[in-house]
Structure formats: C-alpha cells, structure tokens
Amino acid sequence: MALTLVVQATFTALLVLGAYLALGGHIGAAEVLAVLVLAARCADPLLSLSDLGGQLRAGRAELARLDALLSAAPLPEPPDPVRPDRHDLEFDSVVFRRGERTVIDTVSLSVPQGHRLAVVGPSGSGKTTLLQLLARFHDVDAGAVRVGGVDVRAMDPAELMSRIAIVFQQVYLFDGTIEENVRVARPDATDAELRAAAAAARLDEVVARLPGGWSTPVGEAGAALSGGERQRVSIARALLKDAPIVLMDEVTSALDPVNESAVHAAVERLTEGRTVVMVAHRLRTIRNADHIVFLDKGRITESGAHDDLLRRGGRYAELWDLSRT
Ligand SMILES: Nc1ncnc2c1ncn2[C@@H]1O[C@H](COP(=O)(O)OP(=O)(O)OP(=O)(O)O)[C@@H](O)[C@H]1O
C-alpha cells in the first residue's frame, strides 16, 4: 500500500511538472514544493480510484452473473395449460442435475392434499432444491413433478404460482413500509384481511413496537428486525396470499424462546388445512408433520411417520437424539 502511494505520488508529480514545463514554467524550490504537496493530495484519490477499479471488476462479475440469470431461457409454457382441481403433490422418479452433479437422484414421494411433509437431512442434500422443483424454479431432467395429478410443465406458470405460497429462509424486504411489504402478497386485500394475517403470523406484536406502526419504512424496520421477526413477515404474506399449497424453508439459526414460540404458532396457522412441504429444522415442526423423508445426497434414505422412523433407529433417529441434547 505504502509503495503504491509513493509510485502514485511520483507519477502525479511528474505529470504536474510536465504540464508546468509544457506551459513554459520555470522550476524553482517553491514550484517543486507546491508540486509535491499537490502530488500527495492527488495520490490519495488516485488510490481510491485504483480500489474502485477492483470494486468495478467485482461488480462487473456480479453483473455478468445477473445477466446470465436474466438471459436464461424462460421455462417453456404449454400451449394448452391444464388447471388441476386438487392439490396433492407428487414426485415421480425425479432426477435433477446441476452441471455434472446429480442433486436430486430418482426421488419419488407423494403428499396427499391437506397433509404436511417434512424434509430433513444434512446440509447440501437437496432439501431446498425439492421445494424449488415444486415451484418450477427449474425443470426436472427426468421424471415428473405433479400437482393434483397434473405435470407442473403442463400448467400455466402464473397459475402454478397462484396456488403456492413460499416462505424461504431469506426474507426479501423491499424499500417501502411494513404494510406494503405484507400487502404485496395480495394488493387488493382489505385492511381487516391484512390485520387478520398479521395477527395469525404474530406480526401484530412486532408492528406495535415499531415507531410508526404499519407505516414504518422497512429500511428502518428491516435493520431492526431479527431473523424470526422477518420470518413472521414472510408468514403473514403467505397467510394473506391464502394459497392451497405452502412450501417452507425454516430458518436454521437458533431463535430466542419468544420468537421460537411465535414462529411456531404462526407456522401452525399457516399450514392448517393446506398441502405443505417444509424443510424442517425445529423439533416441534418435525414432530407435527404427517410424514417425514430423510434426504441424503439427493436420495430418500428413510421415509415414514416420526414414531416409525424413531423405532427404525436409523439416521433420522440419530438426528432426533442429537437435536435434543
Ligand atoms: N445455484 C446453484 N448452483 C449450483 N449448485 C447449487 C446451487 N444451489 C444449490 N446447489 C447445490 O445443490 C446441492 C443441493 O443444494 P440444496 O440447497 O438443495 O441443499 P439443502 O439440503 O437445502 O442444504 P442446506 O440445508 O444447507 O440449505 C448442494 O450441493 C448445493 O451446493
């Protein structure tokens, strides 16, 4: 850094001196001193500019990635979309690859309408990918994902999304008020519907603490909200959307007891009577699931109800014991 500063200062001094001589100036002690002071003052911004170069290069790489994402071919839309009249879910021998890697490896499972499926397993085993395939963020490489017996590729993508509410770990809050951030799920919702969703998600108690209540800009609120509170915003959105299918990726980080209990109550309300697939990390959520699958390296290695899996004494039972210590 110090060397770069000296090089930059010398370079700047030579440039200024050159310009001075070119303009017909004479060099004396005063001129040299003035040029050195000027060079030192110029070097710092020049250094910042060289830092900026690095930042611009990093930014360009980000832009290239974004561009690749935006220019990716849109998922093909069917000419005659089919509308399912039920909301049971099915993975039929699904294979999904990322490059050379098989991320989902011949997965078959079904979730009857109104049931809750919990997906557990080690990090990187493909749990989130299963949710993404259901919402058709990607298309399968082999097999089929079906909603109400209809292949999701045969559905109009907007229709599919209207049937699904998603609660992901990373909650995206945009620059607006907290009310706008919830209302985005259903802009024509009445105030009463908004308040009811917030109460069911236990978001009302968070809003009550904010300085401007519902009108608090989320820029302020977002920074002040904990992970559990942000997830309550996400659950309120999903409740307001009132979709028959819920896909949920639980927060992995530990929640304080107040948030733990509030989020649990909110999840209960959200999942009541809906068809649910959730990546489950918390004991209470796993326990309340109708069915559990254990995913390892993209394959289902164990599947059943909580008590069956405990009796079997496999990886699930191990995970359960570990999570209770
Ligand atoms: N955008 C991506 N590009 C390339 N590989 C990815 C991408 N997203 C996920 N993967 C890879 O796919 C595999 C499955 O990832 P996935 O996020 O589904 O796992 P997970 O079980 O949900 O993990 P975690 O519990 O850590 O969230 C991982 O090996 C992951 O590195």
The ligand as an SDF file (V2000), in Angstrom:
LIG
                    3D

 31 33  0  0  0  0  0  0  0  0999 V2000
  -27.4630  -22.1080   -7.6600 N   0  0  0  0  0  0  0  0  0  0  0  0
  -26.7420  -23.2240   -7.5260 C   0  0  0  0  0  0  0  0  0  0  0  0
  -25.7610  -23.5300   -8.4000 N   0  0  0  0  0  0  0  0  0  0  0  0
  -25.0330  -24.6440   -8.2730 C   0  0  0  0  0  0  0  0  0  0  0  0
  -25.2220  -25.5690   -7.3010 N   0  0  0  0  0  0  0  0  0  0  0  0
  -26.1680  -25.3140   -6.3990 C   0  0  0  0  0  0  0  0  0  0  0  0
  -26.9850  -24.1280   -6.4580 C   0  0  0  0  0  0  0  0  0  0  0  0
  -27.8650  -24.1800   -5.4320 N   0  0  0  0  0  0  0  0  0  0  0  0
  -27.6010  -25.3270   -4.7680 C   0  0  0  0  0  0  0  0  0  0  0  0
  -26.5950  -26.0030   -5.3480 N   0  0  0  0  0  0  0  0  0  0  0  0
  -26.0470  -27.2950   -4.9100 C   0  0  0  0  0  0  0  0  0  0  0  0
  -27.0770  -28.2510   -4.9420 O   0  0  0  0  0  0  0  0  0  0  0  0
  -26.9600  -29.1330   -3.8230 C   0  0  0  0  0  0  0  0  0  0  0  0
  -28.2720  -29.1430   -3.0620 C   0  0  0  0  0  0  0  0  0  0  0  0
  -28.4750  -27.8580   -2.5270 O   0  0  0  0  0  0  0  0  0  0  0  0
  -29.7080  -27.5190   -1.5970 P   0  0  0  0  0  0  0  0  0  0  0  0
  -29.6640  -26.0570   -1.2960 O   0  0  0  0  0  0  0  0  0  0  0  0
  -30.9400  -28.0610   -2.2000 O   0  0  0  0  0  0  0  0  0  0  0  0
  -29.3450  -28.3620   -0.2780 O   0  0  0  0  0  0  0  0  0  0  0  0
  -30.0070  -28.2800    1.1660 P   0  0  0  0  0  0  0  0  0  0  0  0
  -30.1710  -29.6850    1.6280 O   0  0  0  0  0  0  0  0  0  0  0  0
  -31.2240  -27.4200    1.1260 O   0  0  0  0  0  0  0  0  0  0  0  0
  -28.8490  -27.5810    2.0060 O   0  0  0  0  0  0  0  0  0  0  0  0
  -28.9630  -26.6250    3.2980 P   0  0  0  0  0  0  0  0  0  0  0  0
  -29.5410  -27.4510    4.4120 O   0  0  0  0  0  0  0  0  0  0  0  0
  -27.5320  -26.2590    3.5490 O   0  0  0  0  0  0  0  0  0  0  0  0
  -29.8050  -25.4420    2.9090 O   0  0  0  0  0  0  0  0  0  0  0  0
  -25.8130  -28.6270   -2.9770 C   0  0  0  0  0  0  0  0  0  0  0  0
  -24.6940  -29.4150   -3.2530 O   0  0  0  0  0  0  0  0  0  0  0  0
  -25.5950  -27.2080   -3.4550 C   0  0  0  0  0  0  0  0  0  0  0  0
  -24.2280  -26.8710   -3.3740 O   0  0  0  0  0  0  0  0  0  0  0  0
  1  2  1  0
  2  3  1  0
  2  7  2  0
  3  4  2  0
  4  5  1  0
  5  6  2  0
  6  7  1  0
  6 10  1  0
  7  8  1  0
  8  9  2  0
  9 10  1  0
 10 11  1  0
 11 12  1  0
 11 30  1  0
 12 13  1  0
 13 14  1  0
 13 28  1  0
 14 15  1  0
 15 16  1  0
 16 17  2  0
 16 18  1  0
 16 19  1  0
 19 20  1  0
 20 21  2  0
 20 22  1  0
 20 23  1  0
 23 24  1  0
 24 25  2  0
 24 26  1  0
 24 27  1  0
 28 29  1  0
 28 30  1  0
 30 31  1  0
M  END
$$$$
